[in-house]
Amino acid sequence: MLASLVLAGFAGTADARRLPSPPRPTPVEEDFWRDVIEPNGVEVGKLVDAARQATKIADEVLQMDAEWAVDQRMRYWVDTYRLMREARRLSPHNADVLAILGRAADELGKTHEAIEALEACVRERGREKAGAEVVGRLGAIHLRLGNRDEAIRWLQLVPAGIRVDNVQSLVHLANALAARGQVAAAVDVLVNSLPATPPAYYTNELALATFALATLYDRDEQRTAAFEVLERLRSTLQTQLGPQVQNSLAMMRFAPPEDRHYYQALLYEVTEQYVEARAEWALYAAAGDSPWRARALDHVRAIDAKLRARPAQAAVPATTNHPPPPPRRPRRP
């Protein structure tokens, strides 16, 4: 009896030993090749995600009208720059890393480093696939440096159509072409990007492009065309015309910088803030040998004439329907 129990125990142990072990997971081929091609891909991906979150917050802070927002936004760009420097050390040919690094360097005033990183991104992706943000920023940088022809070559790679990532580049391109004397080509850049029929609602990007078109018409002294564009904008936005366009202009980094005075002056004049408009026109005219200095002085003279006519109009008594007062009787001696 005891022997049979012992034998049964040994048999059970042998059966347990013969149980199949769980299969080993087969390595995924794409993970293998990813680790071979880019061994630091996971770490770089985490750095890129953190940098994109920081840039998103920096863009949101830009819309805040507060003094502390400037310092806070710069801190986010400093953090983004440091993250992308480390990411580039780990992955020197990563196009996403190069694009974000170029943008952060540009925001921090590291112009030459920004150009080098953005041009490296273009080499990795190709000129046609580099993206509106990359080629548009390269064009804007060259425009600020005074290299207008080089800026136009980069900006012409920006696809048409009004989007968040390309509207400022299209405005830069239109302004640069107009400054080079190609006003018709500048108008075509914006007209071909705007919708054929007036929209029922204007986003900030659409309002900026439409107002830029009106500015081009005004500079070219096409007063009727400028009035029609501004009237369509005013009829849709009504009281929100000033705040919405002002918000769009605040996010725009003009090149040359005195262009901001021209845009701001026209906005003040459209919203009938003539004192502020005159000051902005005068600032643009005093900026130097600007292309449309004579046009700005025309606006100053027109505003002066309007302001001089206001007191005369106020002095005229309003007509009423009250009967005239009865004549006074002479006093008796």
Stockholm file with secondary structure:
# STOCKHOLM 1.0

chainA/1-333         MLASLVLAGFAGTADARRLPSPPRPTPVEEDFWRDVIEPNGVEVGKLVDAARQATKIADEVLQMDAEWAVDQRMRYWVDTYRLMREARRLSPHNADVLAILGRAADELGKTHEAIEALEACVRERGREKAGAEVVGRLGAIHLRLGNRDEAIRWLQLVPAGIRVDNVQSLVHLANALAARGQVAAAVDVLVNSLPATPPAYYTNELALATFALATLYDRDEQRTAAFEVLERLRSTLQTQLGPQVQNSLAMMRFAPPEDRHYYQALLYEVTEQYVEARAEWALYAAAGDSPWRARALDHVRAIDAKLRARPAQAAVPATTNHPPPPPRRPRRP
#=GR chainA/1-333 SS CHHHHHHHHHHHHHHHHTSCCCCCCCCCHHHHHHHHHCTTHHHHHHHHHHHHHHHHHHHHHHTCCCTHHHHHHHHHHHHHHHHHHHHHHHCTTCHHHHHHHHHHHHHTTCHHHHHHHHHHHHHHHCGGGSCHHHHHHHHHHHHHTTCHHHHHHHHTTSCSSCCTTTHHHHHHHHHHHHHTTCHHHHHHHHHTTSCSSCCSSCCHHHHHHHHHHHHHHHHTTCHHHHHHHHHHHHHHHGGGHHHHHHHHHHTCCCSSTTHHHHHHHHHHHHTTCHHHHHHHHHHHHTTSSCTTHHHHHHHHHHHHHHHHHHHHHHHSCCCCCCCCCCCCCCCCC
#=GC SS_cons         CHHHHHHHHHHHHHHHHTSCCCCCCCCCHHHHHHHHHCTTHHHHHHHHHHHHHHHHHHHHHHTCCCTHHHHHHHHHHHHHHHHHHHHHHHCTTCHHHHHHHHHHHHHTTCHHHHHHHHHHHHHHHCGGGSCHHHHHHHHHHHHHTTCHHHHHHHHTTSCSSCCTTTHHHHHHHHHHHHHTTCHHHHHHHHHTTSCSSCCSSCCHHHHHHHHHHHHHHHHTTCHHHHHHHHHHHHHHHGGGHHHHHHHHHHTCCCSSTTHHHHHHHHHHHHTTCHHHHHHHHHHHHTTSSCTTHHHHHHHHHHHHHHHHHHHHHHHSCCCCCCCCCCCCCCCCC
//
